[in-house]
Amino acid sequence: MQKTMIQELKVKVLEANLALVKHGLVLFTWGNASAILRSEGLVAIKPSGVPYERMQPEDIVVVDLDGNHVQGHRKPSSDTATHLVLYKAFREIGGVVHTHSTFATAWAQAGRDIPLVGTTHADYFSGDVPCSRSLTQREVEGAYEEETGQVIVERFKGLNPEHIPGVLVKNHGPFSWGKDAEEAVHNAAVLEEVARMACISFALNPSPDMNPHLVARHFSRKHGAKAYYGQ
């Protein structure tokens, strides 16, 4: 049973990584998607530096939550430690995606949150998409990828990761998550699009705004007990 579940997880993770290419969220090998099998404490993730067009299910690497290699002949993504921190801290998530998509990364390089100024943004994020602080020299020179995860978790103090399923790591790029790898990819695509919309909006009007009641209505249409969007 465990072998079958792990194989299914690897296939889903492969599909999620290929979807990043389909949605134009990655170039070359710039990005990764993972998923967790909570019942077994196992994470499947993209192998490091392997071109998407050559990737097969057997290339997907499986590790435990301490980063120990469990299955696969490849090295896992260099961002694996960041993913593991997020899975440990945000117990409700089942998939994580990291990209260097253009507009979201531009906001990260600017060190700015993406302000909530439109209903498309509000359909998926209940507030601004937050940007983390700069990493210290000690954090960069130490367990860098793990520390990247820790600054994300630090930034989410007081925030609900289910209501804001993404973050910008300052000077680096976006991470997103969801109930599974497929939803994490979906949220990554939405994050890139709202980042692009916000760039255009601020170019047209340096001081856009949005009423809180409109934010609440759009978010609640898709989330929570009173959601009514869709079939």
ZAMARGU-4260 file (C-alpha; in steps of 0.2 Angstrom, whole numbers, plus 5000, padded with zeros to 4 digits):
<rodrens>
0) 5000/5000/5000 | 5014/5012/5005 | 5023/5009/4989 | 5007/5012/4978 | 5004/5029/4988
5) 5022/5035/4985 | 5021/5031/4967 | 5005/5040/4965 | 5013/5055/4975 | 5028/5055/4963
10) 5017/5055/4948 | 5007/5070/4955 | 5023/5079/4959 | 5029/5077/4941 | 5013/5083/4934
15) 5014/5098/4945 | 5032/5102/4940 | 5027/5101/4921 | 5012/5112/4925 | 5024/5126/4930
20) 5031/5125/4912 | 5014/5125/4904 | 5009/5141/4914 | 5025/5150/4909 | 5030/5151/4927
25) 5048/5144/4925 | 5063/5145/4913 | 5076/5132/4912 | 5076/5123/4929 | 5071/5138/4939
30) 5058/5131/4950 | 5051/5116/4959 | 5035/5108/4966 | 5033/5096/4980 | 5019/5086/4989
35) 5018/5078/5006 | 5011/5061/5011 | 5006/5066/5029 | 5001/5049/5034 | 5019/5043/5031
40) 5029/5059/5034 | 5036/5058/5017 | 5039/5072/5004 | 5041/5070/4985 | 5050/5084/4976
45) 5058/5089/4960 | 5076/5083/4957 | 5089/5097/4957 | 5094/5104/4940 | 5085/5091/4929
50) 5077/5099/4914 | 5058/5098/4914 | 5057/5090/4897 | 5067/5075/4902 | 5059/5072/4919
55) 5050/5056/4923 | 5041/5049/4938 | 5057/5039/4943 | 5067/5055/4944 | 5056/5062/4958
60) 5065/5061/4974 | 5057/5056/4991 | 5063/5062/5008 | 5057/5062/5025 | 5053/5078/5035
65) 5071/5078/5042 | 5078/5078/5024 | 5084/5060/5024 | 5084/5052/5007 | 5071/5038/5006
70) 5069/5035/4987 | 5075/5040/4970 | 5092/5040/4961 | 5093/5059/4960 | 5098/5073/4972
75) 5082/5083/4978 | 5080/5101/4974 | 5092/5113/4982 | 5076/5121/4990 | 5070/5105/4998
80) 5074/5112/5016 | 5063/5127/5013 | 5049/5116/5008 | 5051/5105/5023 | 5051/5120/5035
85) 5034/5125/5027 | 5027/5108/5029 | 5031/5107/5047 | 5025/5124/5051 | 5009/5125/5040
90) 5001/5108/5045 | 4986/5111/5033 | 4996/5112/5017 | 4999/5097/5005 | 5009/5105/4991
95) 5022/5118/4989 | 5029/5127/4974 | 5043/5139/4971 | 5046/5149/4955 | 5056/5164/4949
100) 5041/5170/4939 | 5044/5188/4932 | 5032/5199/4940 | 5031/5191/4957 | 5050/5190/4958
105) 5051/5209/4953 | 5040/5213/4969 | 5052/5201/4979 | 5067/5210/4972 | 5059/5227/4977
110) 5056/5220/4994 | 5038/5225/4994 | 5022/5216/4998 | 5009/5215/4984 | 4995/5226/4990
115) 4977/5220/4988 | 4969/5232/4976 | 4958/5221/4965 | 4945/5207/4966 | 4955/5195/4957
120) 4968/5196/4971 | 4954/5195/4984 | 4947/5179/4976 | 4962/5170/4982 | 4971/5180/4995
125) 4962/5189/5010 | 4976/5202/5011 | 4992/5208/5004 | 5004/5195/4998 | 5018/5197/5011
130) 5037/5199/5008 | 5049/5193/5020 | 5063/5202/5028 | 5081/5201/5022 | 5091/5186/5028
135) 5106/5190/5039 | 5124/5186/5035 | 5123/5172/5048 | 5107/5165/5040 | 5114/5166/5022
140) 5131/5158/5027 | 5123/5144/5038 | 5109/5133/5033 | 5103/5145/5020 | 5088/5135/5013
145) 5081/5131/5030 | 5083/5149/5036 | 5073/5154/5020 | 5059/5143/5026 | 5061/5151/5044
150) 5060/5169/5038 | 5044/5164/5029 | 5036/5156/5044 | 5042/5172/5054 | 5033/5183/5042
155) 5017/5173/5044 | 5015/5177/5062 | 4998/5183/5064 | 4993/5178/5046 | 4983/5163/5041
160) 4992/5153/5027 | 4976/5145/5021 | 4969/5163/5018 | 4986/5169/5010 | 4993/5154/5001
165) 5009/5163/4995 | 5024/5174/5000 | 5038/5183/4992 | 5055/5180/4999 | 5065/5196/4998
170) 5078/5197/4984 | 5073/5179/4979 | 5056/5175/4973 | 5039/5168/4977 | 5033/5152/4986
175) 5015/5146/4986 | 5006/5132/4993 | 4989/5123/4993 | 4980/5107/4999 | 4990/5097/4986
180) 5003/5100/4973 | 4990/5104/4960 | 4982/5118/4970 | 4999/5125/4975 | 5003/5127/4956
185) 4986/5135/4953 | 4990/5148/4967 | 5007/5151/4960 | 4999/5155/4943 | 4987/5167/4952
190) 5001/5175/4962 | 5011/5179/4946 | 4995/5186/4938 | 4990/5197/4953 | 5008/5203/4954
195) 5008/5208/4935 | 4991/5217/4938 | 4997/5226/4953 | 5013/5232/4943 | 5001/5239/4929
200) 4989/5247/4942 | 5003/5256/4951 | 5010/5262/4935 | 4993/5270/4930 | 4989/5276/4948
205) 5002/5277/4962 | 4989/5276/4975 | 4976/5263/4971 | 4964/5257/4985 | 4950/5245/4988
210) 4936/5244/5001 | 4938/5231/5014 | 4920/5225/5012 | 4923/5221/4994 | 4939/5211/4999
215) 4928/5202/5011 | 4914/5198/4999 | 4926/5191/4985 | 4936/5181/4997 | 4921/5173/5006
220) 4913/5169/4989 | 4926/5155/4987 | 4931/5151/5004 | 4923/5146/5021 | 4906/5140/5026
225) 4896/5152/5015 | 4906/5150/4999 | 4895/5149/4984 | 4906/5151/4969 | 4906/5136/4957
230) 4896/5120/4955
</rodrens>
